[in-house]
Amino acid sequence: MLRPMVVSGLTVDPLTNSPIVILKEVDGERTLPIWIGLLEATAIASELEGIKFSRPMTHDLLKNIMALMKVKVKKVEVCDLKNNTYYALIYINYQGKEISIDARPSDALALSLRVDAPIFVAEEVIQKSAQIDLKAEAEDKTEQGKKWQEILEKLNPEDFGKYKM
């Protein structure tokens, strides 16, 4: 069963400093936190705040291309949760056919906000999300961050070869 939800806001995980988008049930009290990247959080926040840029951002570009090709986003759905990773589908109507496209939830949500498409979450995802071990997830992300920091600290400009920045 699918539950209609809306983006109720963004926050930051105090343990990992990762952005979190919060979905809230339309006809209920349950919420669904989804950890997302900083760029995706910026895309969602800019649309929530009505900020317009002088040049189209990625999700705006996608919206413009879809409009030009007469593709309509019917809905987005957060459809699964596996190994602490959320999955989403964007349902579009193109030439009379309904097509589903695999997407990261953050991209699906950013696009849905721009085209005013409804957001749904599978009941199973809401149930699974209540079982996520948040502390273990935060520790895992912290460990990943430390590993990348160590790798990046050891790099020299010469490691990048002939392509200078």
NORFENDA-V303587 format. One record per residue. N is the residue number from 1. PSI is psi in whole degrees, -180 to 180 (none if undefined). OMEGA is omega as a letter, one per 20 degrees, with the letter a starting at -180 (999 if undefined). BURIAL is 1 if it has 16 or more other ideal C-beta (glycine too) atoms within 10 Angstrom, else 0. Layout:
BEGIN
n=N psi=PSI omega=OMEGA burial=BURIAL
n=N psi=PSI omega=OMEGA burial=BURIAL
END
This chain:
BEGIN
n=1 psi=138 omega=r burial=0
n=2 psi=139 omega=r burial=0
n=3 psi=125 omega=r burial=1
n=4 psi=137 omega=a burial=0
n=5 psi=165 omega=r burial=1
n=6 psi=157 omega=r burial=0
n=7 psi=116 omega=a burial=1
n=8 psi=-14 omega=r burial=0
n=9 psi=-178 omega=r burial=0
n=10 psi=149 omega=r burial=0
n=11 psi=-179 omega=r burial=0
n=12 psi=134 omega=r burial=0
n=13 psi=119 omega=a burial=0
n=14 psi=-22 omega=a burial=0
n=15 psi=-37 omega=a burial=0
n=16 psi=-10 omega=a burial=1
n=17 psi=22 omega=r burial=0
n=18 psi=142 omega=r burial=1
n=19 psi=149 omega=r burial=1
n=20 psi=128 omega=r burial=0
n=21 psi=136 omega=a burial=1
n=22 psi=121 omega=r burial=0
n=23 psi=142 omega=r burial=1
n=24 psi=139 omega=r burial=0
n=25 psi=139 omega=r burial=1
n=26 psi=-46 omega=a burial=0
n=27 psi=43 omega=a burial=0
n=28 psi=-172 omega=a burial=0
n=29 psi=-9 omega=a burial=0
n=30 psi=149 omega=r burial=0
n=31 psi=160 omega=r burial=0
n=32 psi=111 omega=r burial=1
n=33 psi=134 omega=r burial=0
n=34 psi=120 omega=r burial=1
n=35 psi=131 omega=a burial=1
n=36 psi=173 omega=r burial=1
n=37 psi=164 omega=a burial=0
n=38 psi=-42 omega=a burial=0
n=39 psi=-40 omega=r burial=0
n=40 psi=-37 omega=r burial=1
n=41 psi=-39 omega=r burial=1
n=42 psi=-42 omega=r burial=1
n=43 psi=-41 omega=r burial=1
n=44 psi=-47 omega=a burial=1
n=45 psi=-41 omega=a burial=1
n=46 psi=-37 omega=r burial=1
n=47 psi=-41 omega=r burial=1
n=48 psi=-36 omega=a burial=0
n=49 psi=-4 omega=r burial=0
n=50 psi=27 omega=r burial=0
n=51 psi=128 omega=r burial=0
n=52 psi=136 omega=r burial=0
n=53 psi=158 omega=a burial=0
n=54 psi=-26 omega=r burial=0
n=55 psi=150 omega=a burial=0
n=56 psi=134 omega=r burial=0
n=57 psi=173 omega=a burial=1
n=58 psi=-48 omega=a burial=0
n=59 psi=-30 omega=r burial=1
n=60 psi=-40 omega=r burial=1
n=61 psi=-46 omega=r burial=0
n=62 psi=-44 omega=r burial=1
n=63 psi=-45 omega=a burial=1
n=64 psi=-43 omega=r burial=0
n=65 psi=-44 omega=a burial=0
n=66 psi=-41 omega=r burial=1
n=67 psi=-43 omega=r burial=0
n=68 psi=-37 omega=a burial=0
n=69 psi=5 omega=r burial=0
n=70 psi=44 omega=r burial=0
n=71 psi=130 omega=a burial=1
n=72 psi=131 omega=r burial=0
n=73 psi=118 omega=a burial=1
n=74 psi=-41 omega=a burial=0
n=75 psi=164 omega=r burial=1
n=76 psi=150 omega=a burial=1
n=77 psi=126 omega=r burial=1
n=78 psi=108 omega=a burial=1
n=79 psi=-17 omega=a burial=1
n=80 psi=161 omega=r burial=0
n=81 psi=112 omega=a burial=1
n=82 psi=130 omega=r burial=0
n=83 psi=46 omega=r burial=0
n=84 psi=22 omega=r burial=0
n=85 psi=127 omega=r burial=0
n=86 psi=149 omega=r burial=1
n=87 psi=147 omega=r burial=1
n=88 psi=162 omega=r burial=1
n=89 psi=141 omega=r burial=1
n=90 psi=122 omega=r burial=1
n=91 psi=122 omega=a burial=1
n=92 psi=158 omega=r burial=1
n=93 psi=120 omega=a burial=0
n=94 psi=119 omega=a burial=0
n=95 psi=43 omega=r burial=0
n=96 psi=0 omega=r burial=0
n=97 psi=139 omega=r burial=0
n=98 psi=127 omega=a burial=0
n=99 psi=139 omega=r burial=0
n=100 psi=140 omega=a burial=0
n=101 psi=128 omega=r burial=0
n=102 psi=138 omega=a burial=0
n=103 psi=158 omega=r burial=1
n=104 psi=143 omega=r burial=1
n=105 psi=-38 omega=a burial=1
n=106 psi=-41 omega=r burial=1
n=107 psi=-43 omega=r burial=1
n=108 psi=-42 omega=a burial=1
n=109 psi=-43 omega=r burial=1
n=110 psi=-40 omega=r burial=1
n=111 psi=-43 omega=a burial=1
n=112 psi=-37 omega=r burial=1
n=113 psi=-37 omega=a burial=1
n=114 psi=-30 omega=a burial=1
n=115 psi=5 omega=r burial=1
n=116 psi=45 omega=r burial=0
n=117 psi=145 omega=r burial=1
n=118 psi=152 omega=a burial=1
n=119 psi=132 omega=r burial=1
n=120 psi=151 omega=r burial=1
n=121 psi=133 omega=r burial=1
n=122 psi=137 omega=r burial=1
n=123 psi=-39 omega=r burial=0
n=124 psi=-37 omega=r burial=0
n=125 psi=-41 omega=r burial=1
n=126 psi=-43 omega=r burial=1
n=127 psi=-45 omega=r burial=0
n=128 psi=-37 omega=a burial=0
n=129 psi=-28 omega=r burial=1
n=130 psi=-16 omega=a burial=0
n=131 psi=-2 omega=a burial=0
n=132 psi=134 omega=r burial=0
n=133 psi=94 omega=a burial=0
n=134 psi=-37 omega=a burial=0
n=135 psi=-43 omega=r burial=0
n=136 psi=-40 omega=r burial=0
n=137 psi=-45 omega=a burial=1
n=138 psi=-42 omega=r burial=1
n=139 psi=-39 omega=r burial=0
n=140 psi=-45 omega=a burial=0
n=141 psi=-37 omega=r burial=1
n=142 psi=-42 omega=r burial=0
n=143 psi=-43 omega=r burial=0
n=144 psi=-43 omega=r burial=0
n=145 psi=-41 omega=r burial=0
n=146 psi=-41 omega=r burial=0
n=147 psi=-45 omega=r burial=0
n=148 psi=-39 omega=r burial=0
n=149 psi=-43 omega=r burial=0
n=150 psi=-44 omega=r burial=0
n=151 psi=-49 omega=a burial=0
n=152 psi=-36 omega=a burial=0
n=153 psi=-26 omega=a burial=0
n=154 psi=-11 omega=a burial=0
n=155 psi=144 omega=r burial=0
n=156 psi=155 omega=r burial=0
n=157 psi=-32 omega=a burial=0
n=158 psi=-22 omega=a burial=0
n=159 psi=-17 omega=a burial=0
n=160 psi=2 omega=r burial=0
n=161 psi=-147 omega=a burial=0
n=162 psi=-10 omega=a burial=0
n=163 psi=101 omega=a burial=0
n=164 psi=147 omega=r burial=0
n=165 psi=none omega=999 burial=0
END
